[in-house]
Amino acid sequence: MTEMRTGPVMTLGNGACVGLLNVAGTAFDGPLAEYTPAPGALHAISLRISQGFSPLGNWAPTLLACDVNIIVDWKNLDSGATGSVTRFIPANKTSTYPVQDVVAYTGPGRVEITVRTDKPHLPQSTEVFVP
């Protein structure tokens, strides 16, 4: 298993909302167990996506959270395979309750991940090894 994280993705959300998306995940060889985001998955990346930040933790409201569609583009640099995963992320999916079932079926090898939204945004990329 290999942990990965991108930089925060700044975006505009629905309406005049400014948002901040936090994306982290685990690249694995699998197969994943029955009670996981993708039972039986092999050679993929499971992502955790949350929004905004809370300056005082659970004691304060979350700032910079918007309803937005996130798009995860990936390219396997070893095999040349490419793909994309799109998922609606509601504003209430903060670090306390992240979205945890976004899976990119990349195959094994070095994989470049780019995270963006369908609104004006500043995308973030990273590279991870999928065993």
N, CA, C and O atoms as a GROMACS GRO file, in nm:
protein
  524
    1MET      N    1   0.083  -0.117   0.000
    1MET     CA    2   0.000   0.000   0.000
    1MET      C    3   0.088   0.124   0.000
    1MET      O    4   0.193   0.127   0.065
    2THR      N    5   0.046   0.225  -0.072
    2THR     CA    6   0.118   0.351  -0.082
    2THR      C    7   0.021   0.465  -0.055
    2THR      O    8  -0.083   0.476  -0.120
    3GLU      N    9   0.055   0.550   0.041
    3GLU     CA   10  -0.029   0.666   0.072
    3GLU      C   11   0.001   0.779  -0.028
    3GLU      O   12   0.115   0.793  -0.073
    4MET      N   13  -0.099   0.858  -0.062
    4MET     CA   14  -0.080   0.973  -0.150
    4MET      C   15  -0.169   1.087  -0.106
    4MET      O   16  -0.271   1.066  -0.040
    5ARG      N   17  -0.129   1.208  -0.144
    5ARG     CA   18  -0.207   1.328  -0.112
    5ARG      C   19  -0.172   1.433  -0.218
    5ARG      O   20  -0.057   1.445  -0.260
    6THR      N   21  -0.273   1.509  -0.260
    6THR     CA   22  -0.248   1.621  -0.349
    6THR      C   23  -0.249   1.749  -0.266
    6THR      O   24  -0.287   1.748  -0.150
    7GLY      N   25  -0.206   1.858  -0.327
    7GLY     CA   26  -0.224   1.988  -0.263
    7GLY      C   27  -0.372   2.022  -0.263
    7GLY      O   28  -0.448   1.961  -0.337
    8PRO      N   29  -0.415   2.118  -0.182
    8PRO     CA   30  -0.556   2.158  -0.181
    8PRO      C   31  -0.599   2.214  -0.316
    8PRO      O   32  -0.526   2.291  -0.379
    9VAL      N   33  -0.717   2.176  -0.361
    9VAL     CA   34  -0.773   2.223  -0.487
    9VAL      C   35  -0.868   2.339  -0.454
    9VAL      O   36  -0.971   2.319  -0.391
   10MET      N   37  -0.832   2.458  -0.498
   10MET     CA   38  -0.919   2.575  -0.481
   10MET      C   39  -1.018   2.577  -0.598
   10MET      O   40  -0.980   2.554  -0.712
   11THR      N   41  -1.145   2.606  -0.567
   11THR     CA   42  -1.247   2.603  -0.671
   11THR      C   43  -1.360   2.700  -0.637
   11THR      O   44  -1.378   2.740  -0.522
   12LEU      N   45  -1.435   2.734  -0.738
   12LEU     CA   46  -1.564   2.800  -0.716
   12LEU      C   47  -1.668   2.690  -0.717
   12LEU      O   48  -1.659   2.596  -0.795
   13GLY      N   49  -1.768   2.702  -0.631
   13GLY     CA   50  -1.874   2.602  -0.625
   13GLY      C   51  -2.000   2.656  -0.685
   13GLY      O   52  -1.997   2.751  -0.763
   14ASN      N   53  -2.112   2.595  -0.651
   14ASN     CA   54  -2.242   2.641  -0.699
   14ASN      C   55  -2.269   2.780  -0.642
   14ASN      O   56  -2.250   2.803  -0.523
   15GLY      N   57  -2.313   2.869  -0.726
   15GLY     CA   58  -2.337   3.006  -0.682
   15GLY      C   59  -2.207   3.083  -0.671
   15GLY      O   60  -2.119   3.068  -0.756
   16ALA      N   61  -2.193   3.163  -0.569
   16ALA     CA   62  -2.073   3.245  -0.550
   16ALA      C   63  -1.988   3.190  -0.436
   16ALA      O   64  -1.933   3.266  -0.356
   17CYS      N   65  -1.977   3.060  -0.428
   17CYS     CA   66  -1.907   2.993  -0.318
   17CYS      C   67  -1.762   2.965  -0.356
   17CYS      O   68  -1.734   2.920  -0.468
   18VAL      N   69  -1.670   2.990  -0.265
   18VAL     CA   70  -1.529   2.955  -0.284
   18VAL      C   71  -1.502   2.831  -0.200
   18VAL      O   72  -1.535   2.828  -0.081
   19GLY      N   73  -1.443   2.728  -0.262
   19GLY     CA   74  -1.422   2.601  -0.192
   19GLY      C   75  -1.278   2.556  -0.193
   19GLY      O   76  -1.197   2.601  -0.274
   20LEU      N   77  -1.249   2.465  -0.102
   20LEU     CA   78  -1.117   2.404  -0.087
   20LEU      C   79  -1.138   2.254  -0.072
   20LEU      O   80  -1.203   2.210   0.023
   21LEU      N   81  -1.083   2.175  -0.166
   21LEU     CA   82  -1.096   2.030  -0.161
   21LEU      C   83  -0.965   1.968  -0.116
   21LEU      O   84  -0.858   2.004  -0.165
   22ASN      N   85  -0.974   1.874  -0.023
   22ASN     CA   86  -0.858   1.801   0.026
   22ASN      C   87  -0.870   1.657  -0.023
   22ASN      O   88  -0.970   1.591   0.002
   23VAL      N   89  -0.766   1.609  -0.093
   23VAL     CA   90  -0.770   1.476  -0.152
   23VAL      C   91  -0.651   1.396  -0.104
   23VAL      O   92  -0.536   1.439  -0.119
   24ALA      N   93  -0.677   1.280  -0.045
   24ALA     CA   94  -0.575   1.187  -0.002
   24ALA      C   95  -0.622   1.048  -0.040
   24ALA      O   96  -0.740   1.029  -0.073
   25GLY      N   97  -0.534   0.952  -0.037
   25GLY     CA   98  -0.577   0.818  -0.072
   25GLY      C   99  -0.471   0.714  -0.049
   25GLY      O  100  -0.362   0.742   0.000
   26THR      N  101  -0.506   0.592  -0.087
   26THR     CA  102  -0.418   0.477  -0.072
   26THR      C  103  -0.416   0.400  -0.203
   26THR      O  104  -0.521   0.363  -0.256
   27ALA      N  105  -0.296   0.376  -0.255
   27ALA     CA  106  -0.278   0.291  -0.371
   27ALA      C  107  -0.251   0.150  -0.320
   27ALA      O  108  -0.170   0.132  -0.229
   28PHE      N  109  -0.318   0.051  -0.376
   28PHE     CA  110  -0.307  -0.085  -0.323
   28PHE      C  111  -0.305  -0.187  -0.435
   28PHE      O  112  -0.341  -0.158  -0.549
   29ASP      N  113  -0.260  -0.309  -0.400
   29ASP     CA  114  -0.261  -0.416  -0.499
   29ASP      C  115  -0.385  -0.504  -0.486
   29ASP      O  116  -0.428  -0.564  -0.585
   30GLY      N  117  -0.443  -0.514  -0.366
   30GLY     CA  118  -0.570  -0.584  -0.345
   30GLY      C  119  -0.553  -0.734  -0.335
   30GLY      O  120  -0.441  -0.784  -0.323
   31PRO      N  121  -0.662  -0.806  -0.339
   31PRO     CA  122  -0.798  -0.755  -0.349
   31PRO      C  123  -0.847  -0.697  -0.217
   31PRO      O  124  -0.809  -0.743  -0.110
   32LEU      N  125  -0.932  -0.595  -0.226
   32LEU     CA  126  -0.988  -0.534  -0.106
   32LEU      C  127  -1.094  -0.625  -0.045
   32LEU      O  128  -1.159  -0.704  -0.114
   33ALA      N  129  -1.109  -0.613   0.086
   33ALA     CA  130  -1.203  -0.696   0.160
   33ALA      C  131  -1.348  -0.655   0.131
   33ALA      O  132  -1.374  -0.555   0.064
   34GLU      N  133  -1.440  -0.733   0.182
   34GLU     CA  134  -1.583  -0.715   0.154
   34GLU      C  135  -1.637  -0.580   0.199
   34GLU      O  136  -1.718  -0.520   0.128
   35TYR      N  137  -1.596  -0.530   0.315
   35TYR     CA  138  -1.654  -0.406   0.369
   35TYR      C  139  -1.563  -0.286   0.345
   35TYR      O  140  -1.535  -0.209   0.437
   36THR      N  141  -1.519  -0.270   0.225
   36THR     CA  142  -1.434  -0.158   0.184
   36THR      C  143  -1.504  -0.083   0.071
   36THR      O  144  -1.606  -0.130   0.021
   37PRO      N  145  -1.450   0.032   0.029
   37PRO     CA  146  -1.516   0.108  -0.079
   37PRO      C  147  -1.530   0.032  -0.211
   37PRO      O  148  -1.622   0.059  -0.288
   38ALA      N  149  -1.440  -0.064  -0.239
   38ALA     CA  150  -1.445  -0.137  -0.366
   38ALA      C  151  -1.408  -0.283  -0.342
   38ALA      O  152  -1.295  -0.323  -0.371
   39PRO      N  153  -1.501  -0.363  -0.290
   39PRO     CA  154  -1.470  -0.503  -0.260
   39PRO      C  155  -1.414  -0.577  -0.381
   39PRO      O  156  -1.470  -0.570  -0.490
   40GLY      N  157  -1.303  -0.647  -0.360
   40GLY     CA  158  -1.241  -0.725  -0.466
   40GLY      C  159  -1.153  -0.647  -0.561
   40GLY      O  160  -1.095  -0.706  -0.652
   41ALA      N  161  -1.141  -0.516  -0.544
   41ALA     CA  162  -1.062  -0.433  -0.637
   41ALA      C  163  -0.915  -0.471  -0.632
   41ALA      O  164  -0.860  -0.502  -0.526
   42LEU      N  165  -0.851  -0.466  -0.748
   42LEU     CA  166  -0.708  -0.495  -0.763
   42LEU      C  167  -0.638  -0.375  -0.826
   42LEU      O  168  -0.694  -0.310  -0.914
   43HIS      N  169  -0.515  -0.346  -0.782
   43HIS     CA  170  -0.429  -0.245  -0.844
   43HIS      C  171  -0.505  -0.116  -0.874
   43HIS      O  172  -0.528  -0.081  -0.990
   44ALA      N  173  -0.543  -0.046  -0.770
   44ALA     CA  174  -0.625   0.075  -0.784
   44ALA      C  175  -0.587   0.175  -0.675
   44ALA      O  176  -0.500   0.149  -0.592
   45ILE      N  177  -0.654   0.290  -0.677
   45ILE     CA  178  -0.634   0.394  -0.577
   45ILE      C  179  -0.770   0.428  -0.517
   45ILE      O  180  -0.863   0.462  -0.589
   46SER      N  181  -0.780   0.419  -0.386
   46SER     CA  182  -0.901   0.455  -0.313
   46SER      C  183  -0.879   0.594  -0.254
   46SER      O  184  -0.783   0.616  -0.180
   47LEU      N  185  -0.967   0.688  -0.287
   47LEU     CA  186  -0.949   0.828  -0.247
   47LEU      C  187  -1.045   0.869  -0.136
   47LEU      O  188  -1.159   0.822  -0.130
   48ARG      N  189  -0.997   0.957  -0.048
   48ARG     CA  190  -1.078   1.021   0.055
   48ARG      C  191  -1.082   1.169   0.021
   48ARG      O  192  -0.978   1.233   0.007
   49ILE      N  193  -1.201   1.224   0.009
   49ILE     CA  194  -1.216   1.364  -0.032
   49ILE      C  195  -1.297   1.437   0.073
   49ILE      O  196  -1.406   1.393   0.111
   50SER      N  197  -1.243   1.549   0.119
   50SER     CA  198  -1.316   1.632   0.214
   50SER      C  199  -1.307   1.776   0.168
   50SER      O  200  -1.229   1.810   0.079
   51GLN      N  201  -1.388   1.860   0.231
   51GLN     CA  202  -1.394   2.000   0.191
   51GLN      C  203  -1.360   2.093   0.306
   51GLN      O  204  -1.384   2.061   0.423
   52GLY      N  205  -1.306   2.206   0.270
   52GLY     CA  206  -1.286   2.316   0.363
   52GLY      C  207  -1.193   2.287   0.478
   52GLY      O  208  -1.119   2.188   0.478
   53PHE      N  209  -1.198   2.375   0.576
   53PHE     CA  210  -1.122   2.358   0.699
   53PHE      C  211  -1.195   2.429   0.811
   53PHE      O  212  -1.273   2.522   0.788
   54SER      N  213  -1.168   2.385   0.931
   54SER     CA  214  -1.229   2.446   1.048
   54SER      C  215  -1.116   2.496   1.137
   54SER      O  216  -1.040   2.415   1.190
   55PRO      N  217  -1.104   2.628   1.156
   55PRO     CA  218  -0.991   2.682   1.233
   55PRO      C  219  -0.986   2.633   1.378
   55PRO      O  220  -0.880   2.634   1.440
   56LEU      N  221  -1.100   2.590   1.433
   56LEU     CA  222  -1.104   2.543   1.572
   56LEU      C  223  -1.148   2.397   1.581
   56LEU      O  224  -1.203   2.355   1.683
   57GLY      N  225  -1.125   2.319   1.475
   57GLY     CA  226  -1.166   2.179   1.478
   57GLY      C  227  -1.316   2.164   1.480
   57GLY      O  228  -1.388   2.238   1.413
   58ASN      N  229  -1.365   2.068   1.555
   58ASN     CA  230  -1.509   2.042   1.562
   58ASN      C  231  -1.586   2.149   1.636
   58ASN      O  232  -1.709   2.146   1.639
   59TRP      N  233  -1.515   2.244   1.696
   59TRP     CA  234  -1.580   2.348   1.776
   59TRP      C  235  -1.623   2.469   1.694
   59TRP      O  236  -1.684   2.562   1.746
   60ALA      N  237  -1.592   2.469   1.567
   60ALA     CA  238  -1.625   2.584   1.482
   60ALA      C  239  -1.681   2.534   1.349
   60ALA      O  240  -1.657   2.418   1.312
   61PRO      N  241  -1.753   2.618   1.277
   61PRO     CA  242  -1.806   2.576   1.147
   61PRO      C  243  -1.692   2.559   1.046
   61PRO      O  244  -1.584   2.616   1.060
   62THR      N  245  -1.719   2.478   0.945
   62THR     CA  246  -1.622   2.457   0.837
   62THR      C  247  -1.632   2.572   0.738
   62THR      O  248  -1.741   2.610   0.696
   63LEU      N  249  -1.518   2.625   0.700
   63LEU     CA  250  -1.510   2.733   0.601
   63LEU      C  251  -1.466   2.675   0.467
   63LEU      O  252  -1.404   2.568   0.463
   64LEU      N  253  -1.496   2.743   0.358
   64LEU     CA  254  -1.455   2.706   0.223
   64LEU      C  255  -1.506   2.569   0.180
   64LEU      O  256  -1.430   2.485   0.133
   65ALA      N  257  -1.636   2.546   0.198
   65ALA     CA  258  -1.699   2.422   0.154
   65ALA      C  259  -1.818   2.456   0.064
   65ALA      O  260  -1.903   2.537   0.099
   66CYS      N  261  -1.822   2.392  -0.054
   66CYS     CA  262  -1.926   2.418  -0.154
   66CYS      C  263  -1.971   2.286  -0.217
   66CYS      O  264  -1.897   2.189  -0.218
   67ASP      N  265  -2.092   2.285  -0.269
   67ASP     CA  266  -2.135   2.173  -0.353
   67ASP      C  267  -2.057   2.182  -0.484
   67ASP      O  268  -2.055   2.286  -0.549
   68VAL      N  269  -1.992   2.071  -0.522
   68VAL     CA  270  -1.909   2.076  -0.642
   68VAL      C  271  -1.890   1.934  -0.697
   68VAL      O  272  -1.894   1.836  -0.622
   69ASN      N  273  -1.869   1.924  -0.828
   69ASN     CA  274  -1.832   1.796  -0.891
   69ASN      C  275  -1.681   1.790  -0.900
   69ASN      O  276  -1.618   1.877  -0.960
   70ILE      N  277  -1.623   1.687  -0.841
   70ILE     CA  278  -1.478   1.669  -0.849
   70ILE      C  279  -1.448   1.572  -0.963
   70ILE      O  280  -1.523   1.477  -0.987
   71ILE      N  281  -1.338   1.598  -1.032
   71ILE     CA  282  -1.296   1.511  -1.142
   71ILE      C  283  -1.153   1.468  -1.114
   71ILE      O  284  -1.065   1.552  -1.094
   72VAL      N  285  -1.131   1.338  -1.111
   72VAL     CA  286  -0.998   1.281  -1.088
   72VAL      C  287  -0.954   1.218  -1.219
   72VAL      O  288  -1.008   1.115  -1.260
   73ASP      N  289  -0.856   1.279  -1.285
   73ASP     CA  290  -0.799   1.224  -1.407
   73ASP      C  291  -0.672   1.148  -1.370
   73ASP      O  292  -0.595   1.193  -1.286
   74TRP      N  293  -0.651   1.032  -1.431
   74TRP     CA  294  -0.530   0.956  -1.402
   74TRP      C  295  -0.469   0.902  -1.530
   74TRP      O  296  -0.538   0.877  -1.629
   75LYS      N  297  -0.337   0.884  -1.525
   75LYS     CA  298  -0.264   0.824  -1.637
   75LYS      C  299  -0.159   0.731  -1.580
   75LYS      O  300  -0.076   0.772  -1.499
   76ASN      N  301  -0.163   0.604  -1.621
   76ASN     CA  302  -0.062   0.508  -1.581
   76ASN      C  303   0.060   0.532  -1.670
   76ASN      O  304   0.055   0.506  -1.790
   77LEU      N  305   0.167   0.581  -1.610
   77LEU     CA  306   0.287   0.618  -1.687
   77LEU      C  307   0.362   0.498  -1.740
   77LEU      O  308   0.445   0.513  -1.830
   78ASP      N  309   0.338   0.379  -1.686
   78ASP     CA  310   0.404   0.257  -1.734
   78ASP      C  311   0.327   0.189  -1.846
   78ASP      O  312   0.388   0.143  -1.943
   79SER      N  313   0.194   0.181  -1.834
   79SER     CA  314   0.115   0.110  -1.935
   79SER      C  315   0.052   0.203  -2.038
   79SER      O  316   0.012   0.159  -2.146
   80GLY      N  317   0.042   0.334  -2.006
   80GLY     CA  318  -0.022   0.429  -2.096
   80GLY      C  319  -0.173   0.438  -2.079
   80GLY      O  320  -0.237   0.521  -2.144
   81ALA      N  321  -0.231   0.355  -1.993
   81ALA     CA  322  -0.376   0.358  -1.970
   81ALA      C  323  -0.415   0.490  -1.904
   81ALA      O  324  -0.339   0.546  -1.825
   82THR      N  325  -0.534   0.539  -1.937
   82THR     CA  326  -0.585   0.663  -1.879
   82THR      C  327  -0.729   0.643  -1.835
   82THR      O  328  -0.796   0.548  -1.876
   83GLY      N  329  -0.775   0.733  -1.752
   83GLY     CA  330  -0.914   0.726  -1.709
   83GLY      C  331  -0.952   0.849  -1.630
   83GLY      O  332  -0.868   0.936  -1.604
   84SER      N  333  -1.077   0.856  -1.594
   84SER     CA  334  -1.129   0.969  -1.520
   84SER      C  335  -1.245   0.922  -1.432
   84SER      O  336  -1.324   0.837  -1.472
   85VAL      N  337  -1.254   0.979  -1.312
   85VAL     CA  338  -1.363   0.949  -1.220
   85VAL      C  339  -1.425   1.082  -1.180
   85VAL      O  340  -1.354   1.173  -1.138
   86THR      N  341  -1.558   1.094  -1.193
   86THR     CA  342  -1.629   1.216  -1.154
   86THR      C  343  -1.725   1.182  -1.041
   86THR      O  344  -1.791   1.078  -1.042
   87ARG      N  345  -1.730   1.270  -0.943
   87ARG     CA  346  -1.818   1.245  -0.827
   87ARG      C  347  -1.867   1.378  -0.771
   87ARG      O  348  -1.789   1.472  -0.756
   88PHE      N  349  -1.996   1.386  -0.739
   88PHE     CA  350  -2.052   1.503  -0.673
   88PHE      C  351  -2.013   1.498  -0.526
   88PHE      O  352  -2.031   1.396  -0.459
   89ILE      N  353  -1.958   1.609  -0.475
   89ILE     CA  354  -1.917   1.620  -0.336
   89ILE      C  355  -1.998   1.733  -0.272
   89ILE      O  356  -1.976   1.850  -0.303
   90PRO      N  357  -2.092   1.697  -0.183
   90PRO     CA  358  -2.170   1.802  -0.117
   90PRO      C  359  -2.086   1.879  -0.016
   90PRO      O  360  -1.986   1.828   0.033
   91ALA      N  361  -2.127   1.999   0.016
   91ALA     CA  362  -2.053   2.087   0.106
   91ALA      C  363  -2.040   2.029   0.246
   91ALA      O  364  -1.948   2.068   0.319
   92ASN      N  365  -2.127   1.939   0.286
   92ASN     CA  366  -2.118   1.884   0.422
   92ASN      C  367  -2.016   1.772   0.436
   92ASN      O  368  -2.005   1.714   0.544
   93LYS      N  369  -1.943   1.740   0.333
   93LYS     CA  370  -1.841   1.634   0.339
   93LYS      C  371  -1.708   1.696   0.383
   93LYS      O  372  -1.617   1.716   0.303
   94THR      N  373  -1.701   1.724   0.511
   94THR     CA  374  -1.582   1.786   0.570
   94THR      C  375  -1.486   1.678   0.617
   94THR      O  376  -1.509   1.559   0.593
   95SER      N  377  -1.379   1.718   0.684
   95SER     CA  378  -1.281   1.621   0.732
   95SER      C  379  -1.341   1.523   0.833
   95SER      O  380  -1.290   1.413   0.849
   96THR      N  381  -1.448   1.563   0.900
   96THR     CA  382  -1.514   1.474   0.994
   96THR      C  383  -1.593   1.365   0.922
   96THR      O  384  -1.601   1.252   0.970
   97TYR      N  385  -1.652   1.399   0.807
   97TYR     CA  386  -1.733   1.304   0.728
   97TYR      C  387  -1.690   1.307   0.582
   97TYR      O  388  -1.767   1.353   0.498
   98PRO      N  389  -1.569   1.258   0.548
   98PRO     CA  390  -1.523   1.265   0.409
   98PRO      C  391  -1.594   1.164   0.320
   98PRO      O  392  -1.654   1.068   0.368
   99VAL      N  393  -1.586   1.187   0.190
   99VAL     CA  394  -1.631   1.089   0.091
   99VAL      C  395  -1.517   0.989   0.078
   99VAL      O  396  -1.404   1.028   0.052
  100GLN      N  397  -1.547   0.860   0.095
  100GLN     CA  398  -1.440   0.760   0.096
  100GLN      C  399  -1.455   0.652  -0.010
  100GLN      O  400  -1.379   0.555  -0.009
  101ASP      N  401  -1.548   0.666  -0.101
  101ASP     CA  402  -1.570   0.558  -0.197
  101ASP      C  403  -1.541   0.598  -0.342
  101ASP      O  404  -1.607   0.551  -0.434
  102VAL      N  405  -1.443   0.685  -0.361
  102VAL     CA  406  -1.400   0.721  -0.496
  102VAL      C  407  -1.279   0.633  -0.529
  102VAL      O  408  -1.176   0.643  -0.463
  103VAL      N  409  -1.292   0.548  -0.630
  103VAL     CA  410  -1.188   0.452  -0.663
  103VAL      C  411  -1.147   0.469  -0.809
  103VAL      O  412  -1.232   0.474  -0.898
  104ALA      N  413  -1.016   0.478  -0.833
  104ALA     CA  414  -0.962   0.484  -0.969
  104ALA      C  415  -0.894   0.350  -0.997
  104ALA      O  416  -0.797   0.313  -0.931
  105TYR      N  417  -0.945   0.278  -1.096
  105TYR     CA  418  -0.892   0.146  -1.133
  105TYR      C  419  -0.780   0.166  -1.235
  105TYR      O  420  -0.804   0.159  -1.356
  106THR      N  421  -0.658   0.190  -1.186
  106THR     CA  422  -0.546   0.233  -1.268
  106THR      C  423  -0.459   0.121  -1.322
  106THR      O  424  -0.391   0.140  -1.423
  107GLY      N  425  -0.459   0.006  -1.258
  107GLY     CA  426  -0.363  -0.099  -1.290
  107GLY      C  427  -0.232  -0.069  -1.220
  107GLY      O  428  -0.213   0.042  -1.170
  108PRO      N  429  -0.138  -0.166  -1.217
  108PRO     CA  430  -0.013  -0.145  -1.145
  108PRO      C  431   0.082  -0.053  -1.221
  108PRO      O  432   0.077  -0.043  -1.343
  109GLY      N  433   0.169   0.016  -1.145
  109GLY     CA  434   0.271   0.102  -1.205
  109GLY      C  435   0.268   0.242  -1.149
  109GLY      O  436   0.197   0.270  -1.052
  110ARG      N  437   0.347   0.330  -1.210
  110ARG     CA  438   0.350   0.472  -1.170
  110ARG      C  439   0.229   0.540  -1.230
  110ARG      O  440   0.203   0.530  -1.350
  111VAL      N  441   0.154   0.611  -1.146
  111VAL     CA  442   0.030   0.674  -1.191
  111VAL      C  443   0.033   0.822  -1.156
  111VAL      O  444   0.062   0.859  -1.042
  112GLU      N  445   0.002   0.906  -1.255
  112GLU     CA  446  -0.011   1.049  -1.232
  112GLU      C  447  -0.159   1.079  -1.210
  112GLU      O  448  -0.244   1.040  -1.290
  113ILE      N  449  -0.189   1.148  -1.099
  113ILE     CA  450  -0.326   1.184  -1.063
  113ILE      C  451  -0.340   1.336  -1.073
  113ILE      O  452  -0.256   1.409  -1.021
  114THR      N  453  -0.445   1.383  -1.139
  114THR     CA  454  -0.477   1.526  -1.142
  114THR      C  455  -0.620   1.543  -1.092
  114THR      O  456  -0.712   1.478  -1.141
  115VAL      N  457  -0.637   1.631  -0.994
  115VAL     CA  458  -0.768   1.656  -0.934
  115VAL      C  459  -0.814   1.795  -0.975
  115VAL      O  460  -0.739   1.892  -0.963
  116ARG      N  461  -0.939   1.804  -1.023
  116ARG     CA  462  -0.996   1.931  -1.068
  116ARG      C  463  -1.146   1.928  -1.043
  116ARG      O  464  -1.198   1.829  -0.992
  117THR      N  465  -1.215   2.034  -1.078
  117THR     CA  466  -1.361   2.038  -1.067
  117THR      C  467  -1.419   2.083  -1.201
  117THR      O  468  -1.345   2.116  -1.293
  118ASP      N  469  -1.551   2.083  -1.209
  118ASP     CA  470  -1.616   2.128  -1.332
  118ASP      C  471  -1.649   2.277  -1.327
  118ASP      O  472  -1.718   2.328  -1.415
  119LYS      N  473  -1.600   2.347  -1.227
  119LYS     CA  474  -1.614   2.492  -1.212
  119LYS      C  475  -1.475   2.554  -1.226
  119LYS      O  476  -1.377   2.479  -1.231
  120PRO      N  477  -1.462   2.687  -1.232
  120PRO     CA  478  -1.328   2.746  -1.233
  120PRO      C  479  -1.249   2.698  -1.110
  120PRO      O  480  -1.300   2.699  -0.998
  121HIS      N  481  -1.124   2.656  -1.132
  121HIS     CA  482  -1.047   2.591  -1.026
  121HIS      C  483  -0.897   2.604  -1.049
  121HIS      O  484  -0.854   2.646  -1.156
  122LEU      N  485  -0.819   2.567  -0.949
  122LEU     CA  486  -0.675   2.551  -0.959
  122LEU      C  487  -0.645   2.404  -0.936
  122LEU      O  488  -0.646   2.359  -0.821
  123PRO      N  489  -0.617   2.326  -1.043
  123PRO     CA  490  -0.599   2.181  -1.028
  123PRO      C  491  -0.470   2.148  -0.952
  123PRO      O  492  -0.379   2.231  -0.942
  124GLN      N  493  -0.465   2.027  -0.900
  124GLN     CA  494  -0.346   1.976  -0.831
  124GLN      C  495  -0.313   1.838  -0.885
  124GLN      O  496  -0.403   1.759  -0.916
  125SER      N  497  -0.183   1.809  -0.895
  125SER     CA  498  -0.139   1.678  -0.945
  125SER      C  499  -0.037   1.617  -0.852
  125SER      O  500   0.032   1.687  -0.777
  126THR      N  501  -0.028   1.486  -0.858
  126THR     CA  502   0.074   1.413  -0.785
  126THR      C  503   0.098   1.282  -0.858
  126THR      O  504   0.021   1.243  -0.946
  127GLU      N  505   0.206   1.215  -0.822
  127GLU     CA  506   0.238   1.084  -0.879
  127GLU      C  507   0.246   0.983  -0.766
  127GLU      O  508   0.298   1.014  -0.658
  128VAL      N  509   0.196   0.863  -0.791
  128VAL     CA  510   0.195   0.758  -0.689
  128VAL      C  511   0.225   0.625  -0.756
  128VAL      O  512   0.192   0.604  -0.872
  129PHE      N  513   0.288   0.535  -0.682
  129PHE     CA  514   0.314   0.400  -0.733
  129PHE      C  515   0.203   0.308  -0.685
  129PHE      O  516   0.178   0.297  -0.565
  130VAL      N  517   0.137   0.241  -0.779
  130VAL     CA  518   0.033   0.145  -0.746
  130VAL      C  519   0.097   0.006  -0.755
  130VAL      O  520   0.139  -0.037  -0.863
  131PRO      N  521   0.104  -0.065  -0.641
  131PRO     CA  522   0.169  -0.198  -0.643
  131PRO      C  523   0.092  -0.300  -0.726
  131PRO      O  524   0.134  -0.415  -0.736
   0.00000   0.00000   0.00000
